[in-house]
């Protein structure tokens, strides 16, 4: 009898533990979260929101907008602060996500929700537009960025001085103009992509050993930019005194996006690098038409990896960066083998350099060697994009992204370039 009573007590004790545990689990899953008290309009088609815009950068002085149109520029979506509640005022977790390519807030449920969409003021793009007298900064996204587009003869206000040594005339060589860059564009995160105005004084081989398969992280250029590591060719060493990164001002290094995810790979096949394919290859969120050598033997198939990423501070311009610089609209894809437009682009530098030379890009040519030698794509003095044996010594222009936390001064002109307070 005592044994039976003992079993009953054990079962009762286990039952109580189970009920208490369920209470805490359920209570936690329905926990109330305090959201800012803002005016919410009446529900409209089951999806209604209050659009909260910061009035002064960094002050978090949000004010509800009277518009239902989401900002397309000048603001950054604040994912941490934004959120939704149900009709009972309870927070619905993970109800929102953001499409940075198209500036769209995505609602992940069909429930009736009241959402608070917070946007922080982004003065960078506003400032760039205020100095863009020639309307060269695209109003819409071109590829994955708002890009500067125009001719070499245009007065494009995209010069940015990132140090003490910035020549302010057109008669500058690499040694006289080490700290002058030009802004390629601004991405949806508010980061500026910049390229050195002139090429480095010393040319670089894309790859020394062109008789074996290789990838971008194993290239000579990758190591020249980011430093050679003793841990193998796929790594880098920012403390390498022979690297370009090491030569940069310490304050500038703090503003470079060191973990930017660069795309790299190859054109699908030798000879296939028309405008449309290049634009698709190098989009930041591209599913891409790259074939990564060494993953699968033989010809590319639908199961192969077409692109790969690596997080590293410095890279080169994409071929698409170069082509987009003279694109007039999204329908005009252009052809990298057609020299007339590209040679007149602001990004082409044969006007004061590369008279008998090429400039390397990040893209390798084809998945197979040509006559036993692997090739990469370079930009010629006539403006065309051509395949060159990767062991050729050619010019390079370091390219990188600047943090979206920077402030700018200046006009963006060659004589009065943009500057970052505290740099130079």
C-alpha positions, 0 to 999 in steps of 0.5 A: 500500500505504501509503495502504491502511495509512493508511486502516486506521489511521484506521478503527481510531482512529475505532473506539477513539474510538467505543468509549470514547465509548460506555463513558462514555455507558453508564457515566454512564447506570448511575452509582451514586448513594449513598442514605442507609442506612436499613432497607428492609422486604421487597418487598410487591406489587412496590412497597415503601418506607421512610417517613422522617419528620423529627422536629424541624423543620429538623433533618433528623433522620429516623426510619423510620415503622412506618406505611405510611400517607402523612402527610395533614397536618403534613408536606411531601414532600421531593422532592429527598431522596426516591428509589428503587433497583432490586433491585440497589441502583441508583438509578432516575431520575425514578421518583417524582412527587408529587400535591400536591392529593391528598397522593399519591406517584406511582410512574412505573414498574412495576418492582420498586423500593425507595423512600425517601420523605422528609417534612419536618416542617411545623409551620404546619398543626400549630400552626393545628390546635392553636389551632383550638378550634372545629374550623373548619379543614377536616380534608380539602382543600376545593377546593385547601386546608384552609380555615377555614369557619364563621359570622360569630358563630363564634369562629374563630381565624384572625386574623393580625397582620402589622404594628404596627397591629392593632386587637383589638376588633370596633369597627375601621375600615380606618384603625384596623386596617391590619395585621390579616388573616384566614387563608383557608386553607393549601394543599398547599405549606404556604403561608397564603392571607390576606385583609385583615380590613377593606377599604381606605379608598378604593374602586377601579374594577375597570376604567375603560374598560368599553367595550373588552375587558380582562383582570385584568392590565389592571384598575385593581385589579391596578395598585392592588395591585401597582403601575402599570408604564410597560411596559404594562398586563400588567406591574406595578411593585412600586416604585410608591409608590401601590401597596398592595404598596409600603406593606407592611413590608419584612420582610413583603414578604420572606415574601410568595410573589411568584411565586404563580400566580393564575388569572384569566378569565371565567365561560363566559357571562353569567348562568352562575355557579352554585356548582359552576361557580365552584368548578371555575373557581378550583381551583389545578390547574383545567382551569377553565371560563374563557373568555379574551377576545381569544384566539378570535373569537366564541362559546366552543368546545372549543378555546378557553382557559378559564383563564390564570395570572399570577405576581404578589404580590397579588390579590383573593379568588376567588369560590370562597374566599368560597363555601367559607367557609360550605360545610358539606361538599364536596357542598354546593356552594351558590349565589352568588345565594343570600344567606342562608348567605353573609351569615352567613359569617365572610368577609362584612364587611357587619357593619362595612363595605359597608353600601351598597356591594359588594366586588370579586372577581377574576372577570369576568362573562361574555365579552360586554358587557351593554348595551355595558358589561363587568361583574365579580362583586362581593359585596353587603351582603346576602351575594349575588354579583352582576354590576356594571358594572366602572367602579363604585368598590367596596371591595377587600381585598388577598389574598396567600400567605405563605411556608411557611418562617414560624413562628407565635406567638399564639392566632389570636383577635382579642384574641391574633392569630397573629404571625410573629416579627420582623413588627410 
